Amino acid sequence: MGKVKIGIIGTGSISNMHMAGYTRLKNVEVVAACDISEERVKEFAKTYNIPNTFTDYNEMLKMTEIEAVSVTAWNNIHAPASIAALNAGKHVLCEKPLALNAAQAGEMVEAAKKSGKILMVGFCRRFGDNTVALKNIIDNGDLGNIYYAKAGCLRRWGNPGGWFSDKQRSGGGPVIDLGVHMIDLIRYLSGKPKVVSVTASAFHHMGMKPEVKGIQKYNSADYSEYNDVEDCAASLIKFDNGMTLFFETSWVQNRKEDRLYLELFGDKAGAKMEPEFELYENKYDYLRDSKPLLDPNGSSFEHNFIQEIKHFISCIADGEECLNPAEDGLELMKIIDAIYKSAETGHEVIIN
Ligand SMILES: NC(=O)c1ccc[n+]([C@@H]2O[C@H](COP(=O)([O-])OP(=O)(O)OC[C@H]3O[C@@H](n4cnc5c(N)ncnc54)[C@H](O)[C@@H]3O)[C@@H](O)[C@H]2O)c1
C-alpha cells in the first residue's frame, strides 16, 4: 500500500504538534500545507520539507492525491474547511473545538455522513496514559456508579489575545478553549452520557491587562489586544446518567496560582486524574488511597498528539474504529452553547 498523503490547513503553533505525529509514521507523507499567511506557510513547508503550499484551502483540496487533512486553523475556520475537505472526499482530523457552536458542528457531522469519510475531533487528552489507565479502571467497574465530578482549568493571567480573544473567530474565551478538553474528559471517562441541563455564570471584569509586568505571558501568533470574551466561568452540568459535573475555568482571575484538577466520585471509589493520579476507596473497613505507576512522559502534550495522529492514520489505513468521532465534538458544542446561553440569560438551560 502507498503512503497516506496529508494536507495541513493552518500552519500556526498547534500544526507543529500534528507534524510531530505525522513525521514519526513511515506510511505517511505530508504533501501540502495551507495558511492565509504566505510567509508562515512557506516557512513551515521549509522546516518540514513539504513540496506544495497554498494560501486558499479550496485550491489545496483540488490535489487528488491528498487523502486526509488536519484542520489546525482558527476555530471559525473549522466548519467551512472541514466541510470543504469532506466534500472533496478527504478524511479530516479537526482540532478542538469542533466548531463555533452546535449548529455548525451538526452541519459537519452531516457532511461526514454524506461523504462516508472520517471526521475525527482533536480531543488529544483522551490519548494520555493517565486517561487510558483511568478509563480502563472505570470500564472495569472499580468506581461503581459515578454520580458527581469536578473539573477545573484555571489560569491567573493567561489570555493569549489575537484570534483567541475575538469572539467572532474563537466562539468565546476559556470555556470554549480550555473547557472542551475538561468537559470532554469527564464525559469520555464516565461513558459518554448526554447533557440534560446547564446552569452557568460567565464574567467579564478583568480584560487583557497588557500592562501587567513580571510574568511570562503566552501570546497568540497574531497578537492583538482586542478582547470581547469571558475572563472566567463556572457551571453545573447535569447528564442523563444522573451525574452532575461542577466545572470552572479562567484565563484571567485574581488567584494565587494556575490550577488544573479533575475528580470523579463513584459509590465504590473516587478517582483524581489531575493534578496527580490517585484512587480513594473503602477496603476491609479501612479507607485506602492508591496510585498506579504511570510513565511520567506518557501524558505529555506531545505524547498525546503523537498517539492521536497515530490513531487517525490507523483509522484511515487499517480501518480502526475512530475513538473520537465528530458526534462527540457535537455533544460538547451543545454543552458549550448552553453554558454561554445560561450565563447570558441567568437561567438554567434544559437540553433534550
Ligand atoms: N488540542 C489542543 O490541546 C490544542 C492546543 C492549542 C490549540 N488548539 C486548537 O488549534 C487551532 C489553532 O490554534 P493555534 O494555537 O495553532 O493558533 P495559531 O494562531 O498559532 O495558528 C492558527 C493558524 O491558522 C491560520 N489560518 C487562519 N485562517 C485560515 C484559513 N482560512 N486557511 C488557512 N489557515 C488559516 C492562521 O494564519 C494561523 O497561522 C485552534 O482551533 C485551537 O483551539 C488545540
The ligand as an SDF file (V2000), in Angstrom:
LIG
                    3D

 44 48  0  0  0  0  0  0  0  0999 V2000
   -5.6610   20.1600   21.1600 N   0  0  0  0  0  0  0  0  0  0  0  0
   -5.1010   21.1200   21.8700 C   0  0  0  0  0  0  0  0  0  0  0  0
   -4.7160   20.9530   23.0310 O   0  0  0  0  0  0  0  0  0  0  0  0
   -4.9210   22.4770   21.2280 C   0  0  0  0  0  0  0  0  0  0  0  0
   -3.9310   23.3500   21.6970 C   0  0  0  0  0  0  0  0  0  0  0  0
   -3.7980   24.5860   21.0740 C   0  0  0  0  0  0  0  0  0  0  0  0
   -4.6340   24.9490   20.0190 C   0  0  0  0  0  0  0  0  0  0  0  0
   -5.5910   24.0680   19.6090 N   0  0  0  0  0  0  0  0  0  0  0  0
   -6.5270   24.4390   18.5240 C   0  0  0  0  0  0  0  0  0  0  0  0
   -5.7990   24.5340   17.3000 O   0  0  0  0  0  0  0  0  0  0  0  0
   -6.3200   25.5690   16.4870 C   0  0  0  0  0  0  0  0  0  0  0  0
   -5.1880   26.5300   16.1040 C   0  0  0  0  0  0  0  0  0  0  0  0
   -4.6200   27.0770   17.2830 O   0  0  0  0  0  0  0  0  0  0  0  0
   -3.1120   27.6730   17.2880 P   0  0  0  0  0  0  0  0  0  0  0  0
   -2.7550   27.8690   18.7030 O   0  0  0  0  0  0  0  0  0  0  0  0
   -2.2590   26.8470   16.4200 O   0  0  0  0  0  0  0  0  0  0  0  0
   -3.3740   29.0990   16.6040 O   0  0  0  0  0  0  0  0  0  0  0  0
   -2.3510   29.9360   15.7280 P   0  0  0  0  0  0  0  0  0  0  0  0
   -2.9030   31.3200   15.6890 O   0  0  0  0  0  0  0  0  0  0  0  0
   -0.9550   29.7340   16.2010 O   0  0  0  0  0  0  0  0  0  0  0  0
   -2.4480   29.2490   14.2680 O   0  0  0  0  0  0  0  0  0  0  0  0
   -3.6070   29.2780   13.5120 C   0  0  0  0  0  0  0  0  0  0  0  0
   -3.2180   29.4750   12.0560 C   0  0  0  0  0  0  0  0  0  0  0  0
   -4.3890   29.3670   11.2540 O   0  0  0  0  0  0  0  0  0  0  0  0
   -4.1980   30.2410   10.1520 C   0  0  0  0  0  0  0  0  0  0  0  0
   -5.4600   30.4780    9.4400 N   0  0  0  0  0  0  0  0  0  0  0  0
   -6.4800   31.2990    9.7690 C   0  0  0  0  0  0  0  0  0  0  0  0
   -7.4430   31.2460    8.8430 N   0  0  0  0  0  0  0  0  0  0  0  0
   -7.0430   30.3600    7.8950 C   0  0  0  0  0  0  0  0  0  0  0  0
   -7.6010   29.8750    6.6830 C   0  0  0  0  0  0  0  0  0  0  0  0
   -8.7900   30.2990    6.2360 N   0  0  0  0  0  0  0  0  0  0  0  0
   -6.8860   28.9830    5.9640 N   0  0  0  0  0  0  0  0  0  0  0  0
   -5.6790   28.5430    6.3820 C   0  0  0  0  0  0  0  0  0  0  0  0
   -5.0900   28.9730    7.5170 N   0  0  0  0  0  0  0  0  0  0  0  0
   -5.7730   29.8700    8.2750 C   0  0  0  0  0  0  0  0  0  0  0  0
   -3.5850   31.4720   10.7830 C   0  0  0  0  0  0  0  0  0  0  0  0
   -2.9960   32.3280    9.8400 O   0  0  0  0  0  0  0  0  0  0  0  0
   -2.5950   30.8340   11.7510 C   0  0  0  0  0  0  0  0  0  0  0  0
   -1.3250   30.6600   11.1740 O   0  0  0  0  0  0  0  0  0  0  0  0
   -7.4360   26.2230   17.3040 C   0  0  0  0  0  0  0  0  0  0  0  0
   -8.6730   25.7020   16.9100 O   0  0  0  0  0  0  0  0  0  0  0  0
   -7.1500   25.8110   18.7380 C   0  0  0  0  0  0  0  0  0  0  0  0
   -8.3150   25.7010   19.5430 O   0  0  0  0  0  0  0  0  0  0  0  0
   -5.7300   22.8480   20.1650 C   0  0  0  0  0  0  0  0  0  0  0  0
  1  2  1  0
  2  3  2  0
  2  4  1  0
  4  5  1  0
  4 44  2  0
  5  6  2  0
  6  7  1  0
  7  8  2  0
  8  9  1  0
  8 44  1  0
  9 10  1  0
  9 42  1  0
 10 11  1  0
 11 12  1  0
 11 40  1  0
 12 13  1  0
 13 14  1  0
 14 15  2  0
 14 16  1  0
 14 17  1  0
 17 18  1  0
 18 19  2  0
 18 20  1  0
 18 21  1  0
 21 22  1  0
 22 23  1  0
 23 24  1  0
 23 38  1  0
 24 25  1  0
 25 26  1  0
 25 36  1  0
 26 27  1  0
 26 35  1  0
 27 28  2  0
 28 29  1  0
 29 30  1  0
 29 35  2  0
 30 31  1  0
 30 32  2  0
 32 33  1  0
 33 34  2  0
 34 35  1  0
 36 37  1  0
 36 38  1  0
 38 39  1  0
 40 41  1  0
 40 42  1  0
 42 43  1  0
M  CHG  2   8   1  16  -1
M  END
$$$$
